[in-house]
């Protein structure tokens, strides 16, 4: 058997799909030393993957979400004749005639009305038409579809009921915890960011509309208004990549004269990022459309309390191990932040139980499910 993995989100930048691709591939390598794997990456990918001799890296320049993937990738695949093609994002060649497995992380392009926002109206309409045609076409073409969460599965059923027989829920994971960051590492990064002397709350991820950052900074302002004087010195750090969506948040922060309290910083190196997370008073992650939510478990693993939203997959992933709030209710969000800041018994429970929750999501289980699909569901016919 040979498996072809379309892993072109492995581009060296942080993304949830890139994280999934890396860990799925490396854990498949641990579980399976006999199957031949061909991994498709973009030419710009130069990182090392911890895999065995049964893995081969191939390059293909077009973006995953493109007409080239949908209409032309099948011609590239004809040269390799794999037994199974596994698209690690929900875009795949619709003219490919052999077994196809697709991973569906979420349906943001379909369910989020702002997903295509901040574009010229004609461009926005073009993107909307492409996704609304491509998603159901690709998913219908797939023999099986792996969903990151039951929330993603439910979204798929609501929009495309005919997919029911082929949807398989396979939760993603997080890497096993290594040694916690040293105190010196935490001090170094907090001093560099100017938060060494005050407690800080942290958000990290993208700045797309589903991340709800404008409501988050509004809730932070409200928290500062209702907090005791000691908490009015605290700070909020947003570690995000710049985008057309971030400008509204930046303008709001400047207009409200909060640039000294709300710090917006570009993504950090992995070691610095983990040290910053380990020193946070809490992770604030009140997003609206989330297929899984890696940051919540990463924080829990380090015993950092989490505030998350009641929407999409986050109640499923966080359970009772986080403070959950309505992401559309700024007042409720502010009160949730205040709870985490001031209720010591709540904080201690979240800190103690968080690592237990994170341990329930090993990458080995994600890889084992994929391997079972390859070996059982594809081979049974």
Secondary structure by P-SEA (a helix, b strand, c coil): cbbbbccccccccccaaaaaaaaaaaaaaaacccbbbbbbbcccccccccccccbbbbbbcccccccccccccccccccccccbbbccccccccccccbbbbbbccccccccccccccccaaaaaaaaaaaaaaaaaaaaaccbbbbccaaaaaaaaaacccccccbbbbbbbbccccccccaaaaaaaaaaaccccbbbbbcccccccccaaaaaaaaaaaaaaaccccccccbbbbbccccccaaaaaaaaaaacccccbbbbccccaaaaaaaaaaccbbbbbcccccccaaaaaaaaacbbbbbbccccccccccccccccccccaaaaaaaaaaaaccaaaaaaaaaaaaaaaacccaaaaaaaaaaaaccccccc
